[in-house]
Amino acid sequence: MSLPQEDVAFVDEYAAETGAGSRSAALHAAIELLRASRHLALRPRRTTSSDTRRHPAGPRGTVDA
């Protein structure tokens, strides 16, 4: 894998700031965050009563009965 120098510098800074210990550890942490965000994005969103009060219209402007 190749990365632009500015990305490598960012990974090095992140590793130093967070105590990750190495570029590899910082990249492993980033991959875990990407996996977690993908799972969150794919998970169905639960609607709460406060969501309904703020956004009463359903899909395409219809009102849910």
N, CA, C and O of each residue as an XYZ file, in Angstrom:
260
protein
N       0.861     -1.158      0.000
C       0.000      0.000      0.000
C       0.914      1.229      0.000
O       1.953      1.249      0.660
N       0.515      2.222     -0.734
C       1.281      3.461     -0.711
C       0.365      4.612     -0.323
O      -0.811      4.646     -0.687
N       0.927      5.544      0.417
C       0.198      6.716      0.888
C       0.997      7.964      0.583
O       2.227      7.929      0.582
N       0.306      9.078      0.321
C       1.026     10.335      0.165
C       1.760     10.681      1.467
O       1.329     10.285      2.550
N       2.847     11.405      1.357
C       3.662     11.746      2.518
C       2.849     12.470      3.602
O       3.076     12.252      4.792
N       1.910     13.326      3.198
C       1.123     14.044      4.209
C       0.236     13.080      5.009
O      -0.009     13.314      6.192
N      -0.242     12.010      4.385
C      -1.030     11.014      5.104
C      -0.153     10.221      6.074
O      -0.567      9.917      7.193
N       1.063      9.889      5.633
C       2.000      9.187      6.510
C       2.332     10.073      7.715
O       2.403      9.590      8.845
N       2.531     11.358      7.469
C       2.823     12.293      8.565
C       1.637     12.355      9.534
O       1.828     12.389     10.749
N       0.418     12.368      8.997
C      -0.769     12.388      9.854
C      -0.839     11.131     10.714
O      -1.110     11.210     11.912
N      -0.597      9.980     10.110
C      -0.627      8.721     10.854
C       0.431      8.740     11.959
O       0.168      8.299     13.077
N       1.620      9.248     11.650
C       2.672      9.349     12.655
C       2.260     10.271     13.803
O       2.475      9.946     14.971
N       1.668     11.420     13.471
C       1.193     12.348     14.504
C       0.122     11.696     15.363
O       0.150     11.798     16.589
N      -0.827     11.022     14.710
C      -1.905     10.347     15.436
C      -1.335      9.297     16.382
O      -1.740      9.215     17.541
N      -0.402      8.501     15.892
C       0.209      7.457     16.718
C       0.908      8.072     17.927
O       0.812      7.544     19.035
N       1.609      9.182     17.720
C       2.312      9.831     18.827
C       1.335     10.438     19.832
O       1.525     10.310     21.041
N       0.288     11.099     19.331
C      -0.681     11.775     20.208
C      -1.511     10.788     21.021
O      -1.861     11.070     22.167
N      -1.825      9.647     20.445
C      -2.718      8.693     21.113
C      -1.978      7.572     21.825
O      -2.593      6.760     22.517
N      -0.670      7.525     21.659
C       0.097      6.455     22.271
C      -0.087      5.120     21.575
O       0.089      4.063     22.181
N      -0.445      5.173     20.288
C      -0.685      3.938     19.537
C       0.572      3.086     19.439
O       0.483      1.863     19.332
N       1.726      3.707     19.473
C       2.963      2.941     19.471
C       3.621      2.762     18.120
O       4.846      2.672     18.036
N       2.830      2.708     17.063
C       3.411      2.522     15.733
C       2.403      2.927     14.659
O       1.210      3.080     14.922
N       2.913      3.094     13.460
C       2.019      3.348     12.324
C       1.041      2.199     12.153
O      -0.149      2.403     11.913
N       1.560      1.003     12.278
C       0.721     -0.174     12.089
C      -0.432     -0.179     13.087
O      -1.571     -0.451     12.708
N      -0.156      0.114     14.347
C      -1.208      0.147     15.364
C      -2.222      1.241     15.061
O      -3.424      1.046     15.242
N      -1.738      2.397     14.597
C      -2.647      3.496     14.260
C      -3.537      3.112     13.079
O      -4.729      3.419     13.076
N      -2.970      2.451     12.088
C      -3.758      2.015     10.931
C      -4.749      0.920     11.314
O      -5.864      0.890     10.795
N      -4.360      0.029     12.209
C      -5.311     -0.985     12.690
C      -6.490     -0.322     13.388
O      -7.635     -0.735     13.205
N      -6.215      0.710     14.190
C      -7.294      1.440     14.867
C      -8.209      2.114     13.845
O      -9.430      2.109     13.999
N      -7.612      2.695     12.799
C      -8.404      3.352     11.755
C      -9.296      2.345     11.033
O     -10.448      2.647     10.721
N      -8.779      1.174     10.771
C      -9.565      0.132     10.094
C     -10.730     -0.306     10.972
O     -11.833     -0.529     10.472
N     -10.499     -0.431     12.272
C     -11.586     -0.788     13.182
C     -12.668      0.291     13.180
O     -13.857     -0.028     13.209
N     -12.270      1.560     13.145
C     -13.248      2.651     13.073
C     -14.034      2.601     11.767
O     -15.243      2.833     11.770
N     -13.373      2.303     10.661
C     -14.070      2.175      9.379
C     -15.080      1.028      9.422
O     -16.205      1.164      8.941
N     -14.676     -0.086      9.994
C     -15.602     -1.218     10.105
C     -16.804     -0.856     10.959
O     -17.942     -1.160     10.601
N     -16.553     -0.209     12.086
C     -17.644      0.180     12.977
C     -18.581      1.167     12.297
O     -19.798      1.067     12.450
N     -18.036      2.114     11.553
C     -18.890      3.101     10.883
C     -19.718      2.446      9.789
O     -20.860      2.843      9.560
N     -19.165      1.458      9.114
C     -19.922      0.749      8.082
C     -21.080     -0.008      8.718
O     -22.190     -0.011      8.186
N     -20.826     -0.645      9.846
C     -21.898     -1.375     10.529
C     -22.987     -0.423     10.999
O     -24.171     -0.750     10.922
N     -22.602      0.746     11.482
C     -23.596      1.728     11.916
C     -24.401      2.238     10.730
O     -25.612      2.432     10.835
N     -23.735      2.454      9.610
C     -24.418      2.970      8.426
C     -25.395      1.944      7.862
O     -26.425      2.316      7.302
N     -25.086      0.667      8.002
C     -25.937     -0.384      7.452
C     -27.060     -0.788      8.403
O     -28.033     -1.419      7.989
N     -26.925     -0.425      9.673
C     -27.925     -0.795     10.674
C     -29.174      0.055     10.500
O     -29.072      1.268     10.320
N     -30.352     -0.560     10.552
C     -31.585      0.230     10.429
C     -31.668      1.259     11.555
O     -31.326      0.973     12.703
N     -32.118      2.428     11.214
C     -32.235      3.505     12.196
C     -33.520      3.345     12.975
O     -34.588      3.137     12.398
N     -33.412      3.443     14.290
C     -34.597      3.374     15.142
C     -35.173      4.768     15.292
O     -34.440      5.722     15.553
N     -36.482      4.890     15.127
C     -37.165      6.162     15.290
C     -37.661      6.262     16.716
O     -38.300      5.345     17.232
N     -37.360      7.389     17.351
C     -37.844      7.609     18.711
C     -39.001      8.590     18.657
O     -39.230      9.240     17.636
N     -39.714      8.692     19.741
C     -40.848      9.622     19.784
C     -40.372     11.056     19.578
O     -41.105     11.861     19.004
N     -39.159     11.402     20.033
C     -38.669     12.762     19.829
C     -38.375     13.012     18.355
O     -38.552     14.131     17.875
N     -37.923     11.976     17.621
C     -37.718     12.118     16.181
C     -39.042     12.413     15.489
O     -39.103     13.256     14.593
N     -40.095     11.726     15.898
C     -41.408     11.894     15.285
C     -41.938     13.297     15.549
O     -42.535     13.913     14.665
N     -41.723     13.804     16.759
C     -42.204     15.145     17.075
C     -41.480     16.205     16.255
O     -42.092     17.181     15.821
N     -40.193     16.019     16.045
C     -39.429     16.998     15.270
C     -39.653     16.858     13.778
O     -39.596     17.848     13.049
N     -39.907     15.642     13.313
C     -40.048     15.365     11.881
C     -41.292     14.512     11.665
O     -41.176     13.306     11.446
N     -42.479     15.112     11.721
C     -43.699     14.309     11.619
C     -43.956     13.722     10.236
O     -44.708     12.754     10.114
N     -43.359     14.276      9.208
C     -43.607     13.763      7.857
C     -42.818     12.485      7.641
O     -41.661     12.377      8.048
N     -43.450     11.527      7.002
C     -42.792     10.278      6.663
C     -42.024     10.440      5.358
O     -41.686     11.558      4.970
N     -41.746      9.329      4.680
C     -41.029      9.399      3.401
C     -41.780     10.240      2.373
O     -43.002     10.145      2.255
N     -41.070     11.030      1.663
C     -41.616     11.869      0.583
C     -42.725     12.784      1.057
O     -43.670     13.066      0.320
N     -42.604     13.247      2.296
C     -43.544     14.237      2.788
C     -44.883     13.702      3.253
O     -45.766     14.484      3.608
N     -45.057     12.379      3.259
C     -46.333     11.836      3.736
C     -46.336     11.824      5.249
O     -45.278     11.762      5.874
N     -47.494     11.881      5.833
C     -47.613     11.849      7.277
C     -48.005     10.445      7.692
O     -48.985      9.889      7.196
N     -47.222      9.870      8.618
C     -47.523      8.517      9.107
C     -48.742      8.580     10.010
O     -48.850      9.475     10.849
N     -49.665      7.633      9.846
C     -50.872      7.600     10.676
C     -50.682      6.697     11.857
O     -51.594      6.544     12.670
